Amino acid sequence: MRNTRKFSQAVETWLREDVAAAYDALIDSPHDLATADEVRAILAAKRAPRG
């Protein structure tokens, strides 16, 4: 039970500090968002075999 409580507290901290800050940054600068196509291209490039 204690591990579950610690995990929940860690998630709450992460949400409050990291996720909220990222959300605020997106609201302040929505032009910095990547489109779904841009994200797909970045991920495809990372998965591509290197030669």
Protein Blocks (a to p, Z undefined) as FASTA:
>chain_A
ZZmmmmmmmmmmmmmmmmmmmmmmmmmmmmlpccfklmmmmmmmmmpccZZ
